[in-house]
Each structure stands twice: as C-alpha cells, then as structure tokens.
C-alpha cells in the first residue's frame, strides 16, 4: 500500500513525513504555488498538486532529483507528497 505516490518528470517516491506538518529529512516543505511557478513543467497539470494536498494546507513535501546527465527536459525532476499524513 502506497500512501503517497507521485510521478513528476522521471521521479517516483513514497515517503511519510516524520511528524505532523514536517517533511522527511530528504524533502523540503514548499507552498504549492511556489512549486507551480518555479519547478513544475509548464505543461504539468497543477491539479495533481492540489489532489495530493490532502490536508488543504497548500503545502507539499518536495524532493529534487538530480538530473545526472539525463535529457534536459527532465531537469528539474522532483517528487512530492502531502506534508501531513
């Protein structure tokens, strides 16, 4: 059972935050609008971010995945999960 599964560009992740409202150490908390305006691909449907925001706090836990030589269309690749499970 995956409680948090998200695919963006080429990344896949399932991660549970440590405590209510906190992200796991490898993730950073980010406002959804910031994600949309800074790291999301222009053609990515933003509804996926809002669907994952299960607690309606407008924040997600984000992890940037290093490109490491992949094609530039996957830069930046990232995964996301709700900040409160």
C-alpha positions as CSV (number, residue, x, y, z in Angstrom):
1,X,0.0,0.0,0.0
2,X,1.4,3.4,-1.0
3,X,0.1,6.3,1.0
4,X,2.0,8.8,-1.1
5,X,2.9,8.2,-4.6
6,X,3.7,10.9,-7.1
7,X,5.4,11.0,-10.5
8,X,6.8,14.2,-11.9
9,X,9.2,14.1,-14.9
10,X,11.0,10.9,-14.2
11,X,10.8,10.6,-10.4
12,X,8.7,8.3,-8.2
13,X,8.6,8.4,-4.5
14,X,6.7,7.2,-1.5
15,X,7.7,8.9,1.8
16,X,6.0,9.6,5.0
17,X,6.7,12.8,7.0
18,X,8.3,12.4,10.4
19,X,5.7,14.3,12.3
20,X,2.5,16.3,11.6
21,X,3.4,19.1,9.2
22,X,7.0,18.1,8.8
23,X,8.8,16.7,5.9
24,X,11.2,13.7,6.0
25,X,14.9,14.8,6.0
26,X,15.3,14.3,2.3
27,X,12.3,16.6,1.5
28,X,11.7,20.3,1.8
29,X,8.3,21.9,2.6
30,X,7.1,24.1,-0.2
31,X,4.0,26.1,-1.0
32,X,2.0,24.7,-4.0
33,X,2.0,28.0,-5.9
34,X,5.8,28.2,-5.5
35,X,6.1,24.7,-6.9
36,X,3.9,25.6,-9.9
37,X,5.9,28.8,-10.6
38,X,9.4,27.5,-10.0
39,X,10.0,23.8,-10.6
40,X,6.9,22.3,-12.3
41,X,7.0,21.8,-16.1
42,X,4.8,24.4,-17.9
43,X,2.5,21.7,-19.3
44,X,2.1,19.8,-16.0
45,X,-1.5,19.8,-14.7
46,X,-1.3,21.6,-11.3
47,X,-4.4,19.8,-10.2
48,X,-2.2,16.9,-9.3
49,X,-0.5,19.0,-6.6
50,X,-3.8,20.1,-5.1
51,X,-5.1,16.5,-5.2
52,X,-2.1,15.4,-3.2
53,X,-2.6,18.2,-0.6
54,X,-5.0,16.1,1.5
55,X,-5.0,18.3,4.5
56,X,-5.7,21.5,2.4
57,X,-2.7,23.4,3.9
58,X,-1.4,24.4,0.5
59,X,2.0,22.8,1.2
60,X,3.7,19.7,0.0
61,X,7.0,17.9,0.7
62,X,9.3,18.2,-2.3
63,X,12.5,16.3,-3.2
64,X,14.5,17.5,-6.2
65,X,16.1,14.5,-8.1
66,X,19.5,15.4,-9.6
67,X,19.5,15.2,-13.4
68,X,22.9,13.4,-13.6
69,X,23.2,13.6,-17.3
70,X,19.6,12.8,-18.3
71,X,17.9,14.8,-21.1
72,X,17.3,18.4,-20.1
73,X,13.5,18.1,-20.3
74,X,13.7,16.1,-17.0
75,X,15.5,19.0,-15.2
76,X,14.4,19.5,-12.6
77,X,12.8,16.2,-11.8
78,X,11.1,16.0,-8.4
79,X,8.7,14.0,-6.3
80,X,6.1,15.3,-3.9
81,X,3.9,14.1,-1.1
82,X,1.4,15.8,1.3
83,X,3.1,17.4,4.3
84,X,0.7,15.7,6.7
85,X,-0.3,12.1,6.6
